[in-house]
């Protein structure tokens, strides 16, 4: 698009000028340590805390202050303006993340470093983490299998929840209260969080309640997108000394009548109930000036219950039509353990070693009752209901062992070398009518590795590069599923091979006070990429297949410049090209070129702030088979906030936020949306109010 290309061109020239002036003003600092530069943002992308600018892989962070200020009502919204990260969504509740053109189980989702189950690879399900639980989100772009194992072939999204702190020798109790309203679906949100502690003990307990109607678009209401539910989370901490921390966490999610717009022919499609419970126990040890720097041990158990109900009618099948009722119950359980330690080896080495294991269990029951009728409504065929489960009772167990060494080759150059071995075993019980007629066992093993480098040209500018090999074992869903899905009728493939990738990243990061940013270029070659291939002339019948060799390459760019203490401008842009190199055909679900420009003003006294963001998305005409082309579009978002306590003389902090998303009420279709028969949401006004006592 002309607007996007012009914006990038102008801002590139602006950046070149600013690099010259900004770095010229910074004197050469003493470079005497591998961690000489200490910016504010710390990340755990390497499974230990590290400065963001000192990572040799692309990492971005979204913190809870941005989440609140931007009025994000769900985790889908968090990534809209993040370069290299997109979303496949069906309504405001249901989502899948896309990193560099790879989607679903190719993106590993974590909560506090713990795996969420990835049994459902084709659908769009929320990972059942509420935005009000989040302290920050860390997104790793690019393969990260060395540290995280299977499914990290595209990247990792780690939702890090808030944890209690140990600050007071006397008993303390504080509370946070928040209210939020979104006009796009009449969504009401109420939050209450209590946190406190006494000496070595601390705790945090949160409750969030959400209810929403169907989503409005400029062309009408999108049916089957309403939902209701609440989340309760708690965390108890014990710290016998400053070096030791023990946390016990629980999360309970109870959602009912969760609409999922599976088809334009669905009169009713929803999860009657979607429950998830998570229990975890973690121990952290941090040392100062000792050989053993840190150690972590964690264990978790997650269980979920889903009941999906749908009623489809007037589904065309030639001259006839189909009416179908569907009721499916699914129980999913998974657990995991991991242990790691980091220590200084000799003078210039920092080594991290660890082991982890996970298990997933799937037990599904289904009733599908369909009948065929003609245009006059006369029933032509009414067979007995199908009771065959879409997947047999199955499980998957994975084990991994990893090591990474960060080596200070010189005062300017640090190198990262990592290796990992994984074993993933899958089992399915023989079940009549499914793809598994006799007991099946599959085993996937693989080695992952990476070699990275970070060169400090200046204390404010770092060059980075990383070569990484990653893998993904087929999920239970990809191997054994057979039945109706959101995409149509879907077959699994028990003969699938594991995916493996070789990724090259190179880029530059800079932080010169008022001017910060990052540019990355990547190339990712994947063998045996698993995709949903159309297997008949009908556009709604698919099977999971390995496509041979896939190639994805592109770039990501983000930058922020503080023009004055009050005024700042930022720009992002990203592009990915994906193709099957064996057939020279485009890969499915590749996001189009997009970018954004934001202008923010924040009063020096912090009384108020306002931000205007323009998002530009190019057309996508290079599409896979049976994938529709989409036009480009421009969106305008407005964000603002006000410190009411100073205005009304309130003794406690009181903050008001007002966000207008798609302020011009643009009519458009998102290329990655599964709802390709309808339109994206229209203008949404989001009002939030928060205080604490």
C-alpha positions in Angstrom: 0.0 0.0 0.0 1.2 3.5 -0.8 0.6 4.8 2.7 2.6 2.1 4.3 5.5 2.1 1.9 5.8 5.9 2.1 5.7 5.8 5.9 8.5 3.3 6.0 10.6 5.2 3.5 10.2 8.5 5.4 10.9 6.9 8.8 13.9 5.0 7.5 15.5 8.3 6.6 14.5 9.8 9.9 16.1 6.9 11.7 19.4 7.2 9.8 19.7 10.8 10.8 18.8 10.0 14.4 21.4 7.2 14.7 24.1 9.6 13.6 23.2 12.3 16.2 22.1 10.0 19.1 25.1 7.8 19.2 27.5 10.7 18.6 26.2 12.2 21.9 27.0 9.0 23.9 30.6 8.6 25.1 32.3 5.3 25.0 31.6 3.6 28.3 33.8 1.1 30.0 33.2 -2.3 28.6 34.4 -4.8 31.3 31.7 -7.3 31.6 29.3 -9.5 29.6 26.5 -7.6 31.3 27.9 -4.1 31.3 24.8 -2.5 29.9 21.8 -2.3 32.2 18.5 -1.2 30.6 15.3 -1.3 32.5 13.7 -4.3 30.8 14.7 -7.8 32.0 13.5 -10.9 30.1 13.7 -14.7 30.7 13.8 -15.8 27.1 17.0 -17.8 27.8 15.2 -19.3 30.9 17.2 -16.9 33.1 17.0 -13.2 33.6 18.8 -11.1 31.1 18.8 -7.6 29.8 16.6 -7.3 26.7 19.2 -5.6 24.6 21.7 -8.3 25.5 19.7 -11.2 23.9 21.0 -12.7 20.7 17.4 -13.6 19.6 14.5 -11.3 18.9 12.4 -10.8 22.0 9.6 -8.3 22.7 7.8 -7.5 26.0 4.3 -6.3 26.7 3.8 -5.2 30.4 0.6 -4.9 32.4 0.7 -1.1 32.3 0.4 -1.1 28.5 -2.3 -3.8 28.7 -4.4 -1.5 31.0 -3.7 1.8 29.1 -4.5 0.3 25.7 -7.8 -1.2 27.0 -7.0 -4.7 25.9 -10.0 -6.9 26.7 -8.5 -10.2 25.7 -5.1 -11.7 24.8 -5.8 -11.4 21.1 -5.5 -7.6 21.2 -2.1 -7.7 22.8 -0.2 -8.6 19.6 -2.0 -6.5 17.0 0.8 -3.9 16.8 3.7 -6.3 17.6 5.9 -6.8 14.5 6.2 -10.4 13.3 3.2 -11.5 15.5 -0.3 -11.9 14.2 -3.5 -13.7 15.3 -6.1 -16.0 13.9 -9.3 -15.3 15.7 -12.9 -16.2 15.7 -14.7 -13.7 17.9 -13.3 -11.9 20.9 -12.7 -15.0 23.0 -11.2 -17.6 20.7 -7.7 -17.2 19.2 -4.5 -18.7 17.8 -1.2 -16.8 17.5 0.9 -16.6 14.4 4.6 -15.9 14.5 6.4 -15.3 11.3 3.7 -17.1 9.3 3.5 -20.2 11.5 0.4 -20.9 13.5 -1.2 -23.0 16.1 0.9 -25.8 17.7 4.0 -24.5 15.9 3.8 -21.6 18.4 4.5 -22.8 22.0 2.3 -21.1 24.6 3.4 -21.0 28.2 2.0 -19.6 31.4 4.8 -18.8 33.9 7.0 -21.1 31.8 4.5 -24.0 32.0 3.1 -25.6 28.8 -0.5 -25.2 28.0 -2.1 -28.2 26.3 -1.8 -28.2 22.5 -4.2 -31.1 21.7 -6.4 -28.9 19.5 -4.3 -27.8 16.7 -6.9 -26.8 14.1 -9.3 -24.7 16.2 -9.1 -21.3 17.8 -9.3 -21.7 21.6 -8.3 -19.2 24.2 -5.4 -20.5 26.4 -7.6 -19.6 29.3 -5.5 -16.8 30.7 -7.2 -13.6 31.6 -5.4 -10.3 30.7 -5.9 -9.1 34.3 -3.7 -11.9 35.5 -0.7 -10.9 33.4 2.3 -9.1 34.7 4.0 -9.1 31.3 4.1 -11.1 28.1 7.4 -12.2 26.6 7.4 -13.2 22.9 10.3 -15.0 21.3 10.3 -14.7 17.5 12.1 -17.6 15.9 12.7 -21.2 16.8 13.5 -21.8 20.5 13.4 -25.6 20.8 16.8 -25.7 22.6 15.3 -24.2 25.7 11.7 -25.2 25.3 11.4 -28.3 23.2 8.8 -29.4 20.7 6.2 -26.8 19.4 8.7 -23.9 19.7 9.5 -24.1 16.0 8.0 -20.7 15.2 8.5 -19.1 18.6 7.3 -18.9 22.2 4.7 -16.8 23.9 5.1 -16.8 27.7 2.3 -15.2 29.7 3.9 -14.3 33.1 1.4 -13.7 35.8 1.7 -11.4 38.7 3.3 -12.8 41.8 3.3 -11.5 45.4 6.3 -9.7 46.8 8.0 -9.9 50.2 8.4 -6.2 51.2 6.9 -5.8 54.7 7.8 -7.0 58.1 4.3 -6.2 59.3 1.0 -7.5 58.0 -0.3 -5.6 55.0 -3.4 -6.0 52.8 -4.0 -4.0 49.7 -6.7 -4.3 47.0 -7.0 -3.3 43.3 -10.4 -2.7 41.8 -11.2 -2.3 38.1 -14.2 -1.9 35.8 -14.2 -2.0 32.1 -16.8 -1.7 29.3 -16.5 -2.4 25.6 -19.2 -1.2 23.2 -18.4 -3.6 20.4 -20.0 -6.6 22.2 -21.5 -4.9 25.3 -18.7 -6.6 27.3 -18.7 -5.9 31.1 -15.6 -6.7 33.1 -15.1 -6.5 36.9 -11.9 -7.2 38.6 -10.8 -7.5 42.2 -7.3 -8.3 43.4 -6.2 -8.7 47.0 -2.5 -8.9 47.8 -0.6 -8.8 51.1 1.7 -10.7 53.4 3.5 -10.9 56.6 7.3 -11.2 56.9 8.3 -14.3 55.0 4.8 -15.0 53.6 2.9 -13.2 50.9 -0.1 -13.8 48.7 -2.2 -12.5 45.9 -5.8 -13.5 45.0 -7.7 -12.2 42.0 -11.2 -12.5 40.6 -12.2 -11.4 37.1 -15.8 -11.6 35.8 -16.6 -11.1 32.1 -19.8 -11.2 30.1 -20.3 -10.2 26.5 -22.9 -10.3 23.7 -22.4 -11.0 20.0 -19.8 -8.7 18.2 -21.0 -5.8 16.0 -19.4 -5.2 12.6 -20.2 -2.4 10.1 -22.2 -4.9 8.1 -24.2 -6.3 11.1 -23.8 -8.6 14.1 -21.6 -11.7 13.9 -23.6 -14.5 15.5 -22.2 -17.0 18.0 -19.6 -14.7 19.5 -21.0 -14.0 23.0 -19.6 -15.5 26.2 -19.8 -15.4 30.0 -17.3 -16.5 32.6 -15.0 -15.8 35.4 -11.5 -16.5 36.5 -10.1 -17.0 40.0 -6.3 -17.1 40.5 -4.2 -17.2 43.6 -0.6 -17.4 44.5 1.0 -18.0 47.9 4.7 -17.3 48.4 7.1 -18.2 51.1 10.6 -16.8 51.3 12.7 -18.1 54.3 15.6 -15.9 53.0 16.3 -13.5 50.2 17.8 -16.3 48.1 14.9 -18.8 48.3 11.3 -18.4 47.1 8.5 -21.0 47.1 5.2 -20.4 45.3 2.0 -22.4 45.2 -0.4 -21.2 42.4 -3.9 -22.1 41.4 -6.1 -20.9 38.5 -9.8 -21.7 37.9 -11.6 -20.7 34.7 -15.3 -21.2 34.4 -16.8 -20.0 31.0 -20.2 -20.9 29.8 -22.2 -20.3 26.6 -19.0 -19.4 24.7 -20.0 -18.7 21.1 -17.7 -20.0 18.3 -18.8 -18.9 14.7 -17.8 -22.2 13.1 -19.9 -21.6 9.9 -22.3 -19.2 8.2 -24.8 -22.1 8.5 -24.5 -22.4 12.3 -27.7 -21.3 13.9 -26.2 -22.1 17.3 -22.5 -23.0 18.0 -21.0 -22.7 21.4 -19.2 -24.3 24.3 -21.9 -24.9 26.8 -19.1 -25.1 29.3 -15.3 -24.6 29.0 -13.6 -25.2 32.3 -9.9 -25.2 33.1 -8.0 -25.7 36.4 -4.3 -25.3 36.8 -2.2 -26.1 39.9 1.5 -25.4 40.1 4.4 -25.5 42.6 7.7 -23.7 42.0 10.9 -23.2 43.9 13.4 -20.5 42.9 16.9 -20.0 44.2 19.1 -17.0 43.5 22.7 -16.5 44.7 24.9 -13.5 44.8 28.6 -13.8 43.9 28.6 -17.6 44.0 29.3 -20.2 41.4 25.7 -21.4 41.4 23.8 -18.4 40.1 20.2 -19.7 40.2 18.1 -22.9 40.3 14.5 -23.5 39.5 12.2 -26.4 39.9 8.5 -26.4 39.0 5.7 -28.9 38.6 2.2 -28.4 37.4 -1.1 -30.2 36.6 -3.8 -28.9 34.3 -7.3 -30.3 33.7 -10.0 -29.1 31.4 -13.6 -30.0 30.6 -15.3 -28.9 27.3 -18.8 -29.4 26.1 -19.4 -28.2 22.6 -22.9 -28.0 21.1 -23.9 -26.9 17.6 -27.0 -26.8 15.3 -26.3 -26.4 11.6 -29.1 -26.0 9.0 -29.5 -25.2 5.3 -26.0 -26.6 4.6 -26.0 -27.0 0.8 -24.9 -30.5 -0.5 -25.7 -30.3 -4.2 -29.5 -30.1 -4.7 -30.1 -31.2 -1.1 -29.5 -29.6 2.3 -28.2 -30.9 5.6 -29.4 -30.2 9.1 -27.1 -31.4 11.9 -27.0 -31.4 15.7 -23.6 -32.0 17.4 -22.8 -32.5 21.0 -19.2 -33.2 22.0 -17.6 -33.7 25.4 -13.9 -33.6 25.9 -11.7 -34.1 28.9 -8.1 -33.0 28.7 -5.4 -33.4 31.3 -1.7 -32.6 31.2 1.1 -32.3 33.7 4.7 -31.2 33.5 7.9 -30.9 35.5 11.1 -29.0 34.8 14.3 -28.3 36.6 17.2 -26.1 35.7 20.3 -24.5 37.1 22.6 -21.7 35.9 26.1 -21.2 37.1 29.3 -19.4 36.3 31.9 -21.8 34.8 35.4 -20.4 34.9 35.6 -16.6 34.3 33.8 -16.0 31.0 31.2 -18.8 30.8 27.6 -18.8 32.1 26.0 -22.2 31.7 22.4 -23.3 32.0 21.4 -27.0 32.2 18.0 -28.5 32.7 15.5 -31.3 32.1 11.8 -31.2 31.5 8.9 -33.5 30.9 5.3 -33.2 30.0 2.3 -35.5 29.4 -1.1 -34.9 27.6 -4.2 -37.0 27.8 -7.3 -36.7 25.6 -10.7 -38.4 26.1 -13.5 -37.3 23.8 -17.2 -38.4 23.4 -19.5 -37.1 20.6 -23.0 -37.4 19.3 -23.5 -36.2 15.7 -27.1 -36.5 14.4 -27.6 -35.4 10.8 -30.5 -35.5 8.3 -30.7 -34.6 4.6 -33.8 -32.7 3.2 -34.8 -31.0 0.0 -35.7 -27.4 -0.7 -39.3 -28.1 0.3 -38.1 -29.3 3.7 -39.0 -33.0 3.1 -36.5 -35.3 4.8 -34.7 -37.5 2.2 -32.4 -39.3 4.6 -32.4 -39.6 8.4 -29.6 -42.0 9.5 -28.9 -43.0 13.1 -26.8 -40.6 15.2 -23.0 -41.1 14.9 -21.5 -41.8 18.3 -17.9 -42.3 17.1 -15.5 -40.0 18.9 -13.4 -37.7 16.6 -10.2 -38.9 18.3 -9.6 -42.2 20.2 -8.5 -42.1 23.8 -4.9 -41.1 23.5 -1.9 -39.6 25.2 1.5 -38.0 24.5 4.6 -37.9 26.7 7.7 -35.8 26.1 11.1 -35.7 27.7 13.9 -33.2 27.1 17.5 -32.5 28.3 19.2 -29.2 27.4 22.4 -27.2 28.0 23.3 -23.7 26.9 26.6 -21.9 27.4 27.0 -18.1 27.1 30.7 -17.4 26.5 32.3 -13.9 26.7 34.8 -14.2 23.9 35.9 -10.6 24.5 34.7 -7.5 26.2 32.5 -6.8 23.1 31.6 -10.2 21.8 29.5 -12.9 23.5 28.6 -16.2 22.0 25.7 -18.6 22.8 26.0 -22.3 22.1 23.1 -24.6 23.0 22.0 -28.2 22.5 19.0 -30.3 23.4 17.7 -33.9 23.0 13.9 -34.6 23.0 11.9 -37.8 23.0 8.1 -37.6 22.4 6.0 -40.8 22.6 2.3 -40.9 21.4 -0.2 -43.7 22.1 -3.8 -44.2 20.9 -6.3 -46.9 21.9 -8.0 -49.0 19.2 -11.4 -47.5 18.6 -13.9 -48.6 16.0 -14.8 -46.0 13.4 -11.7 -43.8 14.0 -8.4 -43.7 12.3 -7.0 -46.1 14.9 -8.4 -49.6 14.5 -5.6 -51.2 16.4 -3.5 -49.8 19.2 -0.9 -47.4 17.8 2.4 -46.1 19.3 4.6 -43.5 17.7 8.0 -42.2 18.8 9.6 -39.0 17.7 13.2 -38.1 18.7 15.3 -35.1 17.7 18.2 -33.0 18.5 18.0 -29.2 18.6 20.8 -26.7 18.6 21.7 -23.1 18.3 24.7 -20.8 17.9 24.3 -17.2 18.5 26.5 -14.1 18.7 26.0 -10.6 20.2 28.5 -7.9 19.3 28.5 -4.6 21.2 29.5 -2.0 18.7 28.8 0.6 21.3 27.1 0.4 24.7 24.0 1.7 23.0 24.0 -0.4 19.8 24.3 -4.2 19.5 24.5 -6.5 16.5 23.0 -10.0 16.9 22.9 -13.2 14.9 21.6 -16.7 15.6 21.4 -20.0 13.8 19.0 -22.4 15.3 17.6 -25.9 14.6 14.2 -26.7 16.0 11.6 -29.4 15.8 7.9 -30.2 16.4 6.5 -33.6 17.0 2.9 -34.2 15.6 0.2 -33.5 18.1 -2.5 -36.0 19.0 -4.9 -33.9 17.0 -2.8 -33.9 13.9 -2.3 -37.7 14.0 -5.7 -39.1 15.1 -8.6 -36.6 14.6 -11.4 -37.3 12.1 -14.6 -35.4 12.0 -16.3 -32.0 11.6 -14.0 -29.0 12.5 -14.2 -25.3 12.1 -12.5 -25.5 8.7 -14.9 -28.2 7.5 -14.3 -32.0 7.6 -10.8 -32.8 8.8 -8.8 -36.0 8.7 -5.7 -36.6 10.8 -2.7 -38.6 9.6 -1.1 -41.2 11.8 1.9 -41.4 9.4 3.0 -37.8 10.0 6.7 -37.1 10.4 8.1 -34.6 12.8 8.8 -31.1 11.5 12.4 -29.8 11.7 13.7 -26.3 10.9 16.9 -24.4 10.3 16.5 -20.7 11.1 18.9 -17.8 10.6 18.3 -14.5 12.4 20.4 -11.3 12.1 19.7 -7.8 13.3 20.5 -4.7 15.2 19.2 -3.3 18.5 19.8 0.2 19.8 19.0 2.1 23.0 20.4 5.6 23.0 18.1 7.0 25.7 15.5 8.9 23.6 15.9 6.6 20.6 15.3 2.8 20.9 14.5 0.2 18.3 15.3 -3.1 16.6 15.5 -4.4 13.0 15.6 -8.2 12.2 15.9 -10.2 9.1 15.1 -13.9 9.2 15.1 -17.0 7.0 13.4 -20.2 8.2 13.6 -23.5 6.2 11.3 -26.3 7.5 11.3 -29.9 6.4 8.0 -31.9 6.7 5.9 -28.8 7.6 2.5 -30.0 8.7 -0.5 -28.2 7.1 -4.1 -28.9 6.4 -4.2 -29.9 2.7 -7.5 -29.9 0.7 -8.1 -33.5 -0.4 -11.2 -33.2 -2.6 -12.8 -30.8 -5.0 -14.9 -29.5 -2.1 -13.3 -26.6 -0.3 -14.2 -27.9 3.1 -12.4 -31.3 3.3 -8.9 -31.4 4.6 -6.2 -33.7 5.9 -3.0 -33.1 7.9 0.0 -33.7 5.6 3.7 -33.1 5.5 4.3 -30.7 2.6 8.0 -31.5 2.1 10.1 -28.4 2.4 8.8 -24.9 3.3 10.7 -21.6 3.2 9.7 -18.5 5.2 11.7 -15.3 5.1 11.0 -11.7 6.0 11.8 -8.8 8.3 10.6 -7.0 11.4 11.2 -3.4 12.4 10.2 -1.4 15.5 11.5 2.0 16.8 10.5 4.6 19.3 11.8 8.2 19.4 11.1 10.7 22.2 10.9 14.0 20.4 10.5 15.8 23.8 9.9 14.6 27.3 6.1 14.7 26.6 5.9 13.7 22.9 7.1 10.5 21.3 6.6 8.7 17.9 6.9 5.0 17.2 6.7 2.9 14.1 6.5 -0.8 13.4 6.5 -2.9 10.3 6.8 -6.6 9.4 6.6 -8.9 6.4 6.8 -12.6 5.8 7.0 -14.6 2.6 6.1 -18.3 2.8 6.2 -21.0 0.1 6.4 -24.7 -0.5 9.7 -25.0 -2.3 8.8 -28.4 -3.7 5.7 -27.1 -5.5 6.5 -23.4 -5.6 3.0 -22.8 -4.1 2.2 -20.3 -1.3 1.9 -21.6 2.2 -1.5 -21.0 3.9 -2.3 -18.4 6.5 0.6 -16.1 5.7 -0.1 -12.6 7.0 0.2 -9.6 4.6 2.7 -6.8 4.9 1.6 -4.5 7.7 2.8 -1.6 9.9 1.8 1.1 12.3 2.7 4.7 13.2 1.9 6.0 16.7 2.1 9.5 18.1 1.9 9.8 21.9 1.7 12.8 24.2 2.0 12.4 28.0 1.8 15.4 30.2 4.9 16.0 32.3 2.9 15.9 35.5 1.4 12.5 34.4 -2.1 14.1 34.7 -3.2 12.8 31.3 -2.0 11.1 28.0 -3.3 10.6 24.5 -2.1 8.4 21.7 -3.1 8.1 18.0 -2.2 5.0 16.1 -2.6 4.3 12.4 -2.3 0.7 11.4 -1.8 -0.1 7.7 -2.3 -3.6 6.2 -1.5 -4.5 2.6 -3.6 -6.6 0.4 -2.9 -10.4 0.3 -3.1 -11.8 -3.2 -0.5 -14.5 -2.9 -2.7 -17.2 -1.3 -2.8 -20.9 -0.9 -5.3 -23.2 -2.5 -8.9 -22.6 -1.4 -7.7 -19.5 0.5 -9.5 -16.2 -0.4 -7.6 -13.1 -1.4 -8.2 -10.0 0.8 -7.9 -6.3 0.2 -5.7 -3.9 2.2 -7.1 -1.6 4.9 -6.2 1.2 7.2 -7.3 1.5 10.9 -7.2 4.3 13.3 -7.0 3.7 17.1 -7.2 6.4 19.8 -6.0 5.8 23.3 -6.2 8.2 26.2 -6.0 8.3 30.0 -6.6 10.6 32.9 -5.5 10.7 36.5 -8.9 11.5 38.1 -7.6 11.5 41.7 -5.7 14.8 41.1 -8.8 16.4 39.6 -11.4 15.4 42.2 -9.0 15.4 45.1 -9.4 11.6 45.7 -6.9 10.4 48.3 -6.4 7.1 46.5 -5.2 6.6 42.9 -8.0 6.7 40.4 -7.4 6.2 36.7 -9.7 6.5 33.8 -8.9 5.2 30.3 -10.8 5.8 27.1 -9.8 3.8 24.0 -11.5 3.9 20.6 -10.5 1.0 18.3 -11.2 1.2 14.6 -12.3 4.8 15.2 -13.4 5.3 11.6 -15.6 2.2 11.7 -13.7 0.7 8.7 -15.3 -2.3 6.9 -12.7 -4.9 6.2 -11.8 -8.6 6.3 -8.8 -9.9 8.2 -6.8 -12.3 6.0 -6.1 -14.5 9.0 -9.6 -14.7 10.3 -11.4 -18.0 10.2 -14.6 -16.1 9.6 -14.1 -15.6 5.9 -17.8 -15.2 5.2 -18.2 -12.1 7.4 -16.5 -8.9 8.4 -14.1 -7.8 11.2 -15.3 -5.9 14.2 -16.3 -2.2 13.7 -15.8 0.7 16.0 -15.3 -0.2 19.6 -15.3 2.3 22.6 -13.6 0.9 25.7 -13.8 2.6 29.0 -11.8 1.5 32.0 -11.7 2.7 35.6 -9.2 1.5 38.2 -8.2 2.3 41.8 -6.4 0.6 44.7 -6.6 0.8 48.4 
